[in-house]
Amino acid sequence: MDSIFQKRSAGYIAAVLGIAAVTAICAPFYDQLNHTTVALALLLVVLFVATVWGSWPALIASVLGMLCFNFFFLPPVYTFTIADPQNWVALAAFFITAITAGQLSELAKRRAAEAEAVRKETRLRSAYNRSLLEASLDPLVTIGSDCKINDVNSAIETVTGRSRVDLIGTDFSTYFTEPEKVRAVYQEVLREGFVRDYALELRHRDGHVTSVLYNASLYRDDSGKVIGVVAAARSISTSAGKPVSAL
């Protein structure tokens, strides 16, 4: 709470000093400066205050800017009298623009913070998913709705002889001896939600095959929408990598 109060107090001080500085610089030349130039300079202060300190300090900057603009730059100067109806329009336009700029800046800042929070959560979730994948001794792979590999663990790299970089984005069925059969199993998972102990053979880069029992199930996003399949392949081969059985 104290930090919020201190930050907002700093914003109020910045609003006062910023508007005062622009006014002090421009006021001696009020008869030589275009009113639009002065208004833009004051609006920049409002925008800066809104970006750094938020909407309430920006509101104070807007009010002070409007008052200074009227007193020092709109005729008759050094008075709050508004003799010309056009000055009413100028002041109203300045105030509305200042408030709008402040709110939009605050909104942009809030959305940027929300986007960063989402990115942070995504990074944490990705790291968590990676830790789950690597915790398994069995080859694990996540497959997207387009049948392409999204992620793998190190065990799948060992059994295929290919790196994670090489595997991601490729058709997972091409690493089996019977790709059409694998694609049919994938469709079964999509229909039934899972498949258990389906006998398949994985082909290593060097040509030898590993008999595995393929287990897979659907995985979903936070809204419950199916976004792909997570699959495990448990080896039923000998340590030499030669198949000993198939179901």
C-alpha positions as CSV (number, residue, x, y, z in Angstrom):
1,M,0.0,0.0,0.0
2,D,2.8,2.4,0.9
3,S,4.5,1.7,-2.4
4,I,1.3,2.5,-4.3
5,F,0.9,5.7,-2.4
6,Q,4.5,6.7,-3.0
7,K,4.2,6.0,-6.7
8,R,1.0,8.0,-7.1
9,S,2.5,10.8,-5.1
10,A,5.5,10.9,-7.4
11,G,3.1,11.0,-10.3
12,Y,1.2,14.0,-8.9
13,I,4.6,15.8,-8.3
14,A,5.7,14.9,-11.9
15,A,2.4,16.2,-13.2
16,V,2.8,19.6,-11.5
17,L,6.4,20.0,-12.3
18,G,6.0,18.8,-16.0
19,I,3.1,21.2,-16.7
20,A,5.0,24.0,-14.8
21,A,8.2,23.4,-16.8
22,V,6.4,23.6,-20.2
23,T,4.5,26.7,-19.1
24,A,7.6,28.4,-17.8
25,I,9.5,27.7,-21.0
26,C,6.7,28.7,-23.4
27,A,4.9,31.6,-21.5
28,P,7.5,34.3,-22.3
29,F,7.0,33.6,-26.0
30,Y,3.2,33.3,-25.9
31,D,2.7,35.9,-28.7
32,Q,5.2,34.1,-30.9
33,L,4.2,30.5,-30.4
34,N,1.3,28.8,-32.2
35,H,-1.4,27.7,-29.7
36,T,-1.4,24.2,-31.2
37,T,2.4,23.9,-30.5
38,V,1.9,24.8,-26.8
39,A,-1.1,22.4,-26.5
40,L,0.9,19.5,-28.0
41,A,3.8,20.2,-25.6
42,L,1.4,20.1,-22.6
43,L,-0.3,16.9,-24.0
44,L,3.1,15.2,-24.2
45,V,3.5,15.8,-20.5
46,V,0.0,14.3,-19.8
47,L,0.9,11.3,-22.0
48,F,4.2,10.8,-20.2
49,V,2.7,11.0,-16.8
50,A,-0.1,8.6,-17.8
51,T,2.5,6.1,-19.2
52,V,4.7,6.1,-16.1
53,W,2.3,6.8,-13.2
54,G,-1.2,6.1,-14.3
55,S,-4.5,7.7,-15.0
56,W,-5.0,9.7,-11.8
57,P,-1.8,11.7,-12.0
58,A,-2.5,12.1,-15.7
59,L,-5.9,13.6,-14.8
60,I,-4.2,16.2,-12.5
61,A,-1.8,17.0,-15.4
62,S,-4.8,17.4,-17.7
63,V,-6.6,19.9,-15.4
64,L,-3.4,21.8,-14.7
65,G,-2.5,21.9,-18.4
66,M,-6.0,23.2,-19.3
67,L,-5.8,26.0,-16.6
68,C,-2.2,27.0,-17.7
69,F,-3.2,27.0,-21.3
70,N,-6.1,29.3,-20.6
71,F,-4.3,31.6,-18.3
72,F,-1.0,32.0,-20.1
73,F,-1.7,31.5,-23.8
74,L,-5.4,32.2,-24.7
75,P,-6.3,35.8,-24.9
76,P,-6.8,37.7,-22.7
77,V,-3.7,36.3,-21.1
78,Y,-3.0,36.3,-17.4
79,T,-6.7,35.9,-16.7
80,F,-9.1,33.0,-16.5
81,T,-11.7,35.0,-18.5
82,I,-12.8,33.3,-21.7
83,A,-13.9,36.1,-24.0
84,D,-13.9,34.2,-27.3
85,P,-16.3,31.2,-27.8
86,Q,-13.5,29.6,-29.9
87,N,-11.4,29.5,-26.7
88,W,-14.1,27.4,-25.1
89,V,-13.8,24.9,-28.0
90,A,-10.0,25.0,-27.7
91,L,-10.0,24.3,-24.0
92,A,-12.7,21.6,-24.3
93,A,-10.7,19.9,-27.1
94,F,-7.5,20.1,-25.1
95,F,-9.1,18.6,-22.0
96,I,-10.9,15.8,-23.9
97,T,-7.7,15.0,-25.8
98,A,-5.6,15.0,-22.6
99,I,-8.1,12.7,-20.8
100,T,-8.4,10.4,-23.7
101,A,-4.6,10.2,-24.2
102,G,-4.2,9.4,-20.5
103,Q,-6.8,6.7,-20.5
104,L,-5.5,5.1,-23.7
105,S,-2.0,5.1,-22.4
106,E,-3.2,3.5,-19.2
107,L,-5.2,0.9,-21.1
108,A,-2.2,0.1,-23.3
109,K,0.0,-0.3,-20.2
110,R,-2.5,-2.6,-18.6
111,R,-2.9,-4.7,-21.7
112,A,0.9,-5.0,-22.0
113,A,1.1,-6.1,-18.4
114,E,-1.7,-8.7,-19.0
115,A,0.1,-9.9,-22.1
116,E,3.4,-10.3,-20.2
117,A,1.5,-12.2,-17.4
118,V,0.1,-14.6,-20.1
119,R,3.6,-15.1,-21.6
120,K,5.0,-15.8,-18.2
121,E,2.3,-18.3,-17.4
122,T,2.9,-19.9,-20.8
123,R,6.6,-20.2,-20.1
124,L,6.0,-21.7,-16.7
125,R,3.5,-24.2,-18.1
126,S,5.9,-25.1,-20.9
127,A,8.7,-25.7,-18.4
128,Y,6.3,-27.7,-16.3
129,N,5.3,-29.8,-19.3
130,R,8.9,-30.3,-20.2
131,S,9.7,-31.5,-16.7
132,L,6.8,-34.0,-16.9
133,L,8.1,-35.3,-20.3
134,E,11.6,-35.7,-19.1
135,A,10.5,-37.4,-15.9
136,S,9.5,-40.5,-17.9
137,L,12.0,-43.2,-18.9
138,D,9.7,-44.2,-21.8
139,P,9.7,-42.3,-25.1
140,L,7.0,-39.6,-24.9
141,V,5.7,-37.4,-27.6
142,T,3.0,-34.8,-27.9
143,I,1.2,-34.6,-31.2
144,G,-0.9,-31.7,-32.5
145,S,-4.2,-31.8,-34.3
146,D,-2.3,-31.7,-37.6
147,C,-0.5,-35.0,-36.8
148,K,2.8,-33.1,-36.3
149,I,5.1,-33.5,-33.4
150,N,4.9,-30.7,-30.8
151,D,7.4,-31.9,-28.3
152,V,9.4,-35.0,-27.3
153,N,11.5,-36.2,-24.4
154,S,15.1,-37.4,-24.5
155,A,14.0,-41.0,-24.6
156,I,12.4,-40.6,-28.0
157,E,15.6,-39.1,-29.3
158,T,17.5,-42.2,-28.2
159,V,15.0,-44.7,-29.7
160,T,14.8,-42.8,-33.1
161,G,18.4,-41.6,-33.3
162,R,17.1,-38.1,-34.1
163,S,17.4,-34.8,-32.1
164,R,14.4,-33.0,-30.6
165,V,15.0,-30.2,-33.1
166,D,14.8,-32.6,-36.0
167,L,11.6,-34.3,-34.7
168,I,9.5,-31.3,-33.8
169,G,7.2,-30.3,-36.6
170,T,7.5,-33.5,-38.5
171,D,4.8,-36.3,-39.1
172,F,5.1,-38.7,-36.2
173,S,4.0,-41.7,-38.2
174,T,7.1,-41.6,-40.4
175,Y,9.2,-42.9,-37.6
176,F,7.3,-46.2,-37.4
177,T,7.7,-49.2,-39.8
178,E,4.0,-49.0,-40.6
179,P,3.0,-45.3,-41.0
180,E,-0.6,-46.0,-42.2
181,K,-1.2,-48.2,-39.2
182,V,0.1,-45.5,-36.9
183,R,-2.2,-42.9,-38.5
184,A,-5.2,-45.2,-38.0
185,V,-4.3,-45.6,-34.3
186,Y,-4.1,-41.8,-34.1
187,Q,-7.6,-41.5,-35.5
188,E,-8.8,-44.1,-33.0
189,V,-7.4,-42.0,-30.2
190,L,-9.3,-39.0,-31.5
191,R,-12.5,-41.0,-31.7
192,E,-12.2,-43.1,-28.5
193,G,-10.1,-40.7,-26.4
194,F,-7.3,-43.2,-25.8
195,V,-5.6,-46.4,-26.9
196,R,-3.8,-48.9,-24.8
197,D,-0.9,-51.3,-25.4
198,Y,-1.0,-51.2,-29.2
199,A,1.9,-53.1,-30.7
200,L,4.0,-51.0,-33.1
201,E,7.7,-50.8,-34.2
202,L,9.8,-47.7,-34.1
203,R,12.6,-47.4,-36.7
204,H,16.0,-46.0,-35.6
205,R,18.0,-43.7,-38.0
206,D,20.5,-46.5,-38.5
207,G,17.8,-48.9,-39.6
208,H,17.2,-51.2,-36.6
209,V,13.7,-51.3,-35.1
210,T,12.3,-51.3,-31.6
211,S,9.1,-53.1,-30.8
212,V,6.9,-50.9,-28.5
213,L,3.6,-50.9,-26.8
214,Y,1.9,-47.6,-27.9
215,N,-0.3,-45.9,-25.3
216,A,-2.0,-42.6,-26.1
217,S,-4.7,-40.2,-24.9
218,L,-6.1,-36.8,-25.8
219,Y,-4.9,-33.7,-24.2
220,R,-6.9,-30.5,-23.9
221,D,-6.4,-26.8,-23.3
222,D,-7.8,-24.9,-20.3
223,S,-11.2,-24.5,-22.0
224,G,-11.4,-28.3,-22.5
225,K,-10.8,-28.1,-26.3
226,V,-8.9,-31.1,-27.7
227,I,-5.6,-29.8,-29.0
228,G,-3.8,-33.1,-29.7
229,V,-2.5,-36.4,-28.4
230,V,0.1,-37.4,-25.9
231,A,1.7,-40.8,-26.6
232,A,4.1,-43.1,-24.8
233,A,6.0,-46.0,-26.4
234,R,7.1,-48.6,-24.0
235,S,9.8,-50.8,-25.4
236,I,9.3,-54.6,-25.5
237,S,12.6,-55.3,-27.3
238,T,15.8,-56.7,-26.0
239,S,18.6,-54.4,-25.1
240,A,20.1,-55.0,-28.5
241,G,17.1,-53.4,-30.1
242,K,15.8,-56.5,-31.9
243,P,12.0,-57.1,-31.6
244,V,11.1,-60.0,-29.5
245,S,7.4,-59.9,-29.7
246,A,4.4,-58.2,-31.2
247,L,0.7,-58.3,-30.4
